[in-house]
Amino acid sequence: MQISPTLGTENQSPYQVDSRREIISLLKGLRDSNQLISMLIHSGSEVFITSILDIDEENNLMIVDSAPGKLANQRIVEAPRVSFEGLLDKIGIQFSSANLELIDFENRPALQFAIPPNLIRLQRREYYRINTPLSTPIKVSMPVDIDGKIEIIKFSLVDISCGGVAILDEKKVLDCSAGKTFEHCKLDLPTVGLVDITLQIRNHQELVLLNGKSNRRIGCQFINLSNSVLSNIQRYIMKLERERNAKMTGIG
């Protein structure tokens, strides 16, 4: 079983860990260091903060904190797939699972699921990916061929890394063929402004939202990114990470 491509915007196969011993070691590292991790459903449209409570090797199960509220936990349990993201010694750890079950663990509600058969360990800092704010979405303008006419259309970002972005194409107007390249795109970075980028399509996924409507998530890779733009993106990612860490620890 392969990790879902929605976990990242670039090819992450070199970073996939399949060794059960190593997977358990990394998960125990997250548990023992009391690291807060993000629990994402519906491709990141909902994010909950959790932590690993127990790793049961004998029964191939792991247990994490539940989300606040019955309705939130019900959505998690009913989600076709749940993704998890965390940091261990500043190395990104990502995995996903299905069939989560709500249980009682040490007199508290918790979520139980199978230990993942593989996970992603992002060893290089430049590949660290972070979700962009849902309340104030970042936009990227791209030239799109609509019935033979080029139109500039804005798309909302789902996440960003120094390797690329994931965007939402609600109206499904983009040619999402893998390898398709879009030049002269403009990324509107907060505190920086518009920066010129070239994007190449890497993957896409059709999504079904809670209201029954469909959406399309597209993973794009940066092509020939200039050093100045890369520096601006790195600073923005660090800013987002500081804000998220402050929120997780309750000091922001």
N, C-alpha and C positions, 0 to 999 in steps of 0.2 A: 504494500500500500504506500502511495506517495503522498507527501504533504501537499495540501491544496495549494494551487498557484496563487490564490488570493492572499497568501501570507506574505507575499512580497512582490516588488515590481521588476526585479531582475532575476536572472537564472540563478537559483540558489542551490542547485544540486551538489556543487562542491562542498557545501556547508552542511549537508544532511548527515545526521548521525544515525546509524542503524544498529550499533552494538548495544544490546540490552544492558550490559554492565555499565557502559558509559552513560546511557540514558538515565538509568537509576541514580548514578552518581551525581549527574547534573541536577536532577529533580530533588535529590536529598540536599544538595548544596543550596538550592532555593529555599527549601524547607528550614534547614538548620540555621540559615542566616536571616530567617524571618523576612525574606524579601516580599514586598507587595508586587503582585503581577496583575496585568490587565486581562479580563475575561471578555471576549468580544463575540457578539452574535449578529447575524444578518450582515456579515461582511463589514463589521465595525460601526454599523448604524447605532448600536447600543453597546456601551462599554461599562463594565463593572470592575471594581477593585477587589481582589481576593488574595488569599495566601494559601500555601499548601499546608495542610494539617497532618497528613499521614501518608506514608508509602507502604503498602502491603504487598511485598514481593511474592509471598506464598500464594495469594489469591489474585495476583496481577491487577491490583486496584490501587487507585490513589484518591485522596479525599481533600477537597478544598472548601474554604469558607463559602457559605451561601451568600446570595445577594440580599440586600435589604428589601423586605416586602414579599408577600406571597405571589403577587402578579408578576414581579420581575423574575422570580425563580421559576414560575410556570413557563414563562417565555423561554428561559434558558433550557429547561427540560424538553420543551417542544421543538427547540431549534434543531434543524437537520445536522448542524455542525457548530461546534463552539471552538474558537481559537483562543490561545493563551500567549501572552508576551511578557517577558520579564528580563531583568538584567542581573547577571551574576559576574561579579568582578569586572563590570563594565563591558561584558560580552553579552550580546543579545541572544536570548533563548526563546524560541517560538515552537509551539506544537498545537495540535488540534485533536478533537475527539468528538464522538457522537454518542448518543444514548446516555446522557447524563441522568442520574437518579438522585432525587432528593431524599436524604436519610437523616437520622439523628446520630450525632457523633459526640460523645462525652457530654450529653445533655444539652446539645446545641444543634440547630439545623445546619446541614452541610450538604455538599454535592459530591457524589461518588461516580467514578468512571474508570475505564480500563487504562492501565499505563500505556502511553502511546508507543507504537512499534518503531517510530522514528521521530526525530525532531530536527530543528534547524539551529545550528550554533554559528552565529555570525562573528567570526573571529576578527574581522577587520572593521574598525570603527566607522569607516566611510560608508559601510553598507547598512549601518543602523537606521531603521525605518521608524517613523513616528506618525501617529494619526494626527491630522490637522483638525483644528477646532470646528465643531459642527455648528456652533452658534454664529460664528463669523467665518464662513467658508472662504478659502483662498481660491482665486479664479485663475485659469490659464486661457488665453485667447488663441484660437487656432484657425488657420485658413481651411475652410471645408468646401469641397465641390458639391453644390446643391443644384442638380439639374443643369449642369454645364456652366454654372456661375459660381465664382469663388466668393464665399461669404465668411466674415470673421465671426466666430461663435465662441462664447465663453462657457467653459466647463468647470465644475467644482472639483477640487482635489479631495481625495479620501485620505491619502497619506503622502509622505515625502521622504526621500533619502537622498544622499549624494549620488546615488546611481540612477534615480528616476522618480516618477510619481505614479500614483493610481488616480484615475479620474472617473467621474460618473457621466455617462452619456445617456441622459434621460430620454431624449427624443430619438436616440439610435441613428444619428446622422453620420457618424464617423465610419470610414472604411477601417474596420478593425482587423484586417488581415495581418498576420504576424510578419514583421519586417517592413511594413508600410511606414514611410518616413514623412514627417511634417516639419517643414522648415518655417522660419520666421514666426515662431510662436512667441507669445509674451506672457511671462509668469509674473503675477502681481504679488510681490512679497511685501508683507507688512514692514514698515519702517525703512524699506529699501525702495520700493516702487517697481515699475515694470523692468524686467530683464529679458533679453532676447535668448531664446533657447531653440534647439532642434530636438524633436521627440520621435522615437521609433516605437511602433507597437510591438509588444512582446507577448501579451496574452489578453484574453478577455473572458468574462463570465456573465451569463444571464442571471439576474437576480429576481426573485419574487418577493415583494414587500409585504408587510403585515396587512396593508389595505387591499391586497390582491393585485396591485399594479406591478408592472415589471420595470426593471431598470438594467443598465449594462455597466459593469465595472471593467475598466480597461487599464492594464498595466503598461506603462511607457518607460522607455529607457532614454536618458540624456545622451545625445550624440555630440562629440567634440565640444564639451562644455569648457568655456574659458575659465582661467584661474580666478578672475575677479568674481564671476558669477558663482563658481564653486565655493569661494570663500563666503559670499553672502548667504548661500544656502546652508553652509555649515553653521554659520552664526545663528541663523533662524532656527535650525534644528536644535541647537544647544539651548536657545531661548525657550522653545517649546518643552524641552526635556526638563529644564529648571522649573517651569511653571507646573508641569505634570507631577514632578517629584514633590513640590511644595504642597500641591493639592492632596497627594497620597498621604503625606505625613501630617496633614492638618495644620500646616503653618502658613498656607497661602490662601 
